[in-house]
Amino acid sequence: MAQTRLMIFDCDGVLVDSEPLAAKAYERVYEKHGMPGVHGGIIAQCIGMKQADIIVKIKELTGHQFPPAADGDIWAETKLLFSEELKPTPGIAPFLSALAGNRCVASSSSVERINHSLSVTGLSRFFGEAIFSSSMVKNGKPAPDIFLYAAEKMGAKPTDCIVVEDSPFGVQGAVAAGMIAIGYTGGGHTYP
């Protein structure tokens, strides 16, 4: 087996215990815009997707057409909840402290959300500028684009990478990239 040159971490649900808070933010914002019925069971089907794809999926599942002009409301509510309640996933800080070698974050979230999440949880120090968002690539997870992009920017071959993911979409993307995928379920999730 090739030597691992890069550990790639998803952010939400792997580094930070954000999935339940993100689900709460979507529920609140949809309710605020007169669209009740968006709950954890619906959001669970969207874990690992970028925001634009989540909005499309919610429409498929509920019929609710989210107003594009209100997109910023989702981040505003999420940021508020994260600032008040977000925690690192149990044991991740000691693990990262002991981890030797290159590492980065590759997430479906925006760069702003990733940076905010890492900052409020004290995990920024482990990654520096090695932050990659699906906004940097054409296709979000389950496409392999974000993982291939991260590996390229970090100077690693896909076969020399291990990806730690909590979502089926993320695991599919890592496998499609030719990387070793580790499914992690240590964070809180909204699965029914």
Secondary structure, DSSP 4 states (H G I P E B T S, - for coil): -PPP-EEEE-SBTTTB--HHHHHHHHHHHHHHTT-----HHHHHTTTT--HHHHHHHHHHHH-----GGGHHHHHHHHHHHHHHH--BPTTHHHHHHH--SEEEEEESS-HHHHHHHHHHHT-GGGTTT-EEEGGGSSS-TTSSHHHHHHHHHHT--GGGEEEEESSHHHHHHHHHTT-EEEE---S-----
